[in-house]
């Protein structure tokens, strides 16, 4: 079976994305099995790995059609293994990570992670230096839809 891997969780809320269930369904509609690699993941409709040892994760990644993730360690691992990576990352600048298929929305607040006027507060899970506690809180990632991700996949990987 052809399958893709995803990792829906990260180490900071500013990296999180919110349309995983819709994306998983869209990938299934395209004929892919979807395997979730994040051990902390919620039920998104994807298959979860029982064996989350590094060796097994690497084996599953190696045989996947591509990987979809956030600006996090598993994305870097997939890239290092020459797996095609689709990265959802609007809180970083495009040159922050490696070359990959990147899904972002530069029409809204973005790039705070690389802005020298902000210092990341690792003790504040809700850290959003421009819009915390406002309706625009985390708009950088909330503005990215599953449709945008699927369109980018169709345009660049299929």
PAKE-343253 format. One record per residue (C-alpha): residue in three letters; x, y, z. Coordinates in steps of 0.001 Angstrom, whole numbers, m for minus. Example, Ala and Ser with C-alpha at 12.3 -4.5 7.8 and 13.67 -1.06 7.14 Angstrom:
> ALA, 12300, m4500, 7800
> SER, 13670, m1060, 7140
//
This chain:
> UNK, 0, 0, 0
> UNK, 1167, 3509, m656
> UNK, 1257, 5614, 2470
> UNK, 2427, 8935, 3830
> UNK, 3685, 9790, 7280
> UNK, 2673, 12770, 9370
> UNK, 3712, 14202, 12724
> UNK, 1036, 16442, 14106
> UNK, 2715, 17468, 17370
> UNK, 5674, 19628, 18217
> UNK, 7469, 21112, 21202
> UNK, 5811, 24544, 21125
> UNK, 2260, 25672, 20431
> UNK, 3473, 28270, 17922
> UNK, 4551, 25342, 15731
> UNK, 1212, 23502, 15973
> UNK, m1260, 23308, 13103
> UNK, m4986, 22754, 13376
> UNK, m6428, 21099, 10234
> UNK, m4902, 17628, 10596
> UNK, m8222, 15680, 10519
> UNK, m9225, 17357, 7242
> UNK, m5770, 16759, 5761
> UNK, m5789, 13091, 6795
> UNK, m9173, 12615, 5129
> UNK, m7972, 14412, 2007
> UNK, m4928, 12147, 1793
> UNK, m7130, 9070, 2232
> UNK, m9379, 10365, m542
> UNK, m6249, 10508, m2719
> UNK, m5633, 6809, m2018
> UNK, m2988, 7050, 712
> UNK, m2821, 5326, 4049
> UNK, m1760, 7900, 6628
> UNK, 580, 6960, 9468
> UNK, 980, 9275, 12471
> UNK, 4479, 9271, 13971
> UNK, 3890, 11596, 16949
> UNK, 3412, 9574, 20103
> UNK, 1365, 12388, 21717
> UNK, m1043, 12759, 18798
> UNK, m4784, 12978, 19174
> UNK, m7112, 10771, 17148
> UNK, m6907, 12414, 13736
> UNK, m8090, 9475, 11678
> UNK, m4542, 8327, 10919
> UNK, m2974, 5012, 11869
> UNK, m694, 5286, 14891
> UNK, 2556, 3387, 15176
> UNK, 2698, 989, 18088
> UNK, 6481, 682, 17941
> UNK, 7787, 4254, 18123
> UNK, 11434, 3277, 18477
> UNK, 13756, 5405, 16375
> UNK, 14646, 2395, 14242
> UNK, 11006, 1649, 13415
> UNK, 10129, 5300, 12780
> UNK, 13084, 5524, 10380
> UNK, 12010, 2339, 8594
> UNK, 8431, 3551, 8189
> UNK, 9642, 6968, 6976
> UNK, 12041, 5360, 4512
> UNK, 9230, 3496, 2752
> UNK, 6699, 6353, 2754
> UNK, 5725, 8261, m378
> UNK, 6409, 11511, 1499
> UNK, 6214, 13071, 4938
> UNK, 4109, 16003, 6184
> UNK, 5123, 17784, 9353
> UNK, 5930, 20928, 11238
> UNK, 9224, 22660, 11900
> UNK, 10397, 19886, 14193
> UNK, 12882, 17085, 14601
> UNK, 11037, 14432, 12617
> UNK, 10907, 16772, 9627
> UNK, 14682, 17117, 9834
> UNK, 15038, 13343, 10184
> UNK, 12902, 12728, 7088
> UNK, 14908, 15293, 5124
> UNK, 18208, 13693, 6229
> UNK, 16858, 10361, 5000
> UNK, 16044, 11871, 1571
> UNK, 12302, 11493, 2112
> UNK, 10234, 14196, 404
> UNK, 9073, 16631, 3093
> UNK, 6013, 18868, 3084
> UNK, 6461, 21387, 5900
> UNK, 3713, 23496, 7409
> UNK, 5674, 26385, 8909
> UNK, 4493, 29965, 8835
> UNK, 6094, 31061, 12107
> UNK, 9595, 30723, 10613
> UNK, 11181, 32359, 7609
> UNK, 11545, 30173, 4512
> UNK, 15335, 30032, 4848
> UNK, 15172, 28791, 8462
> UNK, 14734, 25137, 7540
> UNK, 16099, 22954, 4780
> UNK, 14808, 22976, 1203
> UNK, 11436, 21232, 1032
> UNK, 7865, 21693, m136
> UNK, 6819, 24442, 2220
> UNK, 3259, 25547, 2909
> UNK, 2916, 29019, 4366
> UNK, 826, 32154, 4109
> UNK, 2841, 35357, 3985
> UNK, m340, 37480, 3828
> UNK, m788, 37191, 7610
> UNK, 1552, 37583, 10567
> UNK, 4542, 35260, 10044
> UNK, 8219, 34703, 10791
> UNK, 8200, 35670, 14467
> UNK, 10613, 32825, 15294
> UNK, 13336, 34549, 13257
> UNK, 12537, 38119, 14278
> UNK, 15401, 39420, 16467
> UNK, 13053, 41702, 18424
> UNK, 11316, 38626, 19914
> UNK, 12798, 36179, 22373
> UNK, 11010, 32841, 22597
> UNK, 9575, 32177, 26062
> UNK, 9784, 28400, 26390
> UNK, 7792, 28591, 29641
> UNK, 4783, 30108, 27845
> UNK, 2984, 27417, 25826
> UNK, 800, 30114, 24225
> UNK, 3760, 32279, 23152
> UNK, 2700, 34419, 20219
> UNK, 4697, 37661, 20444
> UNK, 2479, 39794, 18222
> UNK, m1070, 38602, 18915
> UNK, m1306, 36569, 22121
> UNK, m4765, 36804, 23744
> UNK, m6293, 38478, 20686
> UNK, m8482, 37095, 17878
> UNK, m5289, 36905, 15758
> UNK, m3536, 34536, 18210
> UNK, m1609, 31954, 16122
> UNK, m3057, 33314, 12881
> UNK, 162, 32302, 11147
> UNK, m823, 28636, 11273
> UNK, m4588, 29015, 11601
> UNK, m4582, 30699, 8179
> UNK, m3153, 27583, 6495
> UNK, m5908, 25218, 5398
> UNK, m5823, 21537, 4574
> UNK, m6835, 22514, 1040
> UNK, m3675, 24638, 740
> UNK, m1538, 21677, 1839
> UNK, m3266, 19237, m519
> UNK, m2975, 21678, m3438
> UNK, 751, 22074, m2780
> UNK, 1181, 18293, m2641
> UNK, m648, 17878, m5946
> UNK, 1374, 20680, m7529
> UNK, 4842, 19612, m6390
> UNK, 4813, 15917, m5462
> UNK, 2201, 14139, m7564
//
